[in-house]
Amino acid sequence: MKIIRNRNLLLVSIGFFLIFFGFGAAQQFIVSIFSESGREGVALLSLIIVYLVFAAGSLVSPKIISKLGSKVSFIIAAILDAAFIFSISLGNEYLLYIFAALAGLAAAIIWVNVESYIIRIASKRNRGEALGFQTSLFILGNLAGLIMATTFLKFIGVQEIFLILAGFTVAGAIPFLGIKNVKAE
């Protein structure tokens, strides 16, 4: 796989692995965790907010990315996703809704950013393979996070799980510090 030699692609893909290690598992567990206290509606509404803002934010995120640059946009998105996960551990529904909206914006930024970034850093011939590689690490991050969270739930509390997941997600910002800020043509 020649594309793995692309440092920027490798760093972006590792960042996605870490971000979605935390975010993917948190998203899977939020409803069941809130259901235990009879508040599944809070969890469902927070996810609806995430995805509504994601949809609307996708229309404005290209302007945000152009203004901030790819690198800073990736980092901010990772931090906003981690804040959402952290807010889950607090159990405060109003804070959760605020951070759900921010996570939705983060989702719009990170997904528009990654697709356009990979198109800019990969050759025309390797774009499909590059996007596939990044997607594979994203999926593997989700899977690894679910396995870890499911395993650790037997030994530690739910709040601790969400704090660990938030830690992985914020750690996902670190690889983006090493990428080139490639401008759109």
N, C-alpha and C positions, 0 to 999 in steps of 0.2 A: 504494500500500500504506500505508494509514493506521497500521497497527500499528507500522511502523518508527519512528514518532514517539514510541513508548513507550520512554523512556530506559532503564528497567530491563530491558525485553525485549531491547533492542539490546545492552546491556552483558553480559547473561547469554549471549546468542547469540555475541558476540565471544569471551567467555571459553571457551565450548564449542568454537568454531573453533580457538582456540589450544591448548587442552588436548588435543583429539583430533587436531590436526595432529601432535603428538608421540606421544600414546599409540596412536593408530590405526596409524601407521607402525611404531612399535616392536613392536606386537603382531603385525603382518604379517611382520616380519623376524626375530623372535626364534628361530623354529624353524630357519630356513635358516642363521642365523649359528651357532647351537649345533651344527647338523648338520655344519658344516665341521670341527669338532673331534671329531666322533663322539659328541656329547652331546645329540642331539635329544630324548632322554628327559627331560633336565633342563628343557628349554624347554617340552615338552609338559606335564610335571608342574606347572611354574610356572603355566601357563595354566589347568590344571585347578583349581589352588588359587585362582587369581583368581576363576574362575566359581563354584566351590563357596561361597567366602566371600561373593561377590556375592549368591548366592541366599539364603543364611542371613542375611546382613547386611541384606537388604531387609526382614526381619521386625523388626529392632531399630532400623534407621536412622531411622524417624519419631521415636522417643524421643530419639535423639542430636540430630536437627535441632531438635526442640522445645527441648532444653536449650541448644544452642549458638546457635540462630538460623540463618536461611538464609544470610546473608552469610558468617559464620564457617565454616559447614559447607561452602560452596562452596570457600572458600579452603583449608581443611584438605584437602579431597578433591583439589584440584589439586596441592598439595604432596606428598601421599602418592603420587599417580600419577607425579609427576616422580621421586620417590625410587625407585620401582620401575624406571623407565627407566634411571636412573643405575646402579642395582644390576646391570642387564643388562651395562653396559659394564665392570663389575668382573670378571665371569666367575665369581664365587664362588657356588656353587649354594646353600649354606645361607643366605647373605644374600639371594639371589634369592627363596628360598621364603618368608622372613620378609616381604620387601617385596611379594611376590605376595599374601600374605594381607592386608596393609595396603591394597594396591591394590584388592582385592576389596571390602573394607569401604568404601573411597573410592568405588568404583563404585556400591555400594548407596546411599550417602549422596547422591552427586551426581545419580543418576537419579530417586530418590524426591523429592529436593529440587526438581529443575528442573520436574518435572511439577506438583507442588503449588504451587510458586512462580508459575509461569505462569498457573495457574488463578486464583490470588489477584490477580495484577496486571492480567489482561486482562478485559475485559467479557465477559459471557456470549456476546454476539454475535460477538466476535473471538477467542475461545479457540482454535478450530480453526486459524484463520489464524496466530495467535501460535505455537502448537505446531508448525505446519508451517514457519514461518520459522526457529525455533530448530533444528528437525531439519535443515533445509536447510544451515544454517551448520555444524552438527555433521558432516554428510556431506561438505561442501566442505572442511572442515578435514582430515578423514581423507584425502580425495583429494589435497589440496595437500601434505600430509605425505608421502604415498607418492611423489608425483612428485619432491619435493625429495630425499628419501632415495635414490631410485633414480638420480637424476641425479648427486647428490654422491658416491655410492659409486664413481663412475669416477675421482674426484679425491682423495678423502680416505679414511681408514681407518674401519673399522666402529665402533671406540670413539668416534671423533670424531662420527660420525653419531648415535650414541645420546646423546652429551652435548648435541648441538644439539637433538635431539628432546626431551630432558629440559628444556632451556632454554625451548623453546616452551611446554611443558606448564606449567612453573612461571610463565611469563609469563601464562598463562591465568588465574592468580589475580588479576592486577592489575585487570581490569575489574570484578570482584566487589567491589572496595573502594568503587566508586561506586554500588552498588545500595542501595535502601531495604530495611531488614529488615522485611518485611511479615509480620505475625502471622497465623496461621490463625484462622478464626472459631470 
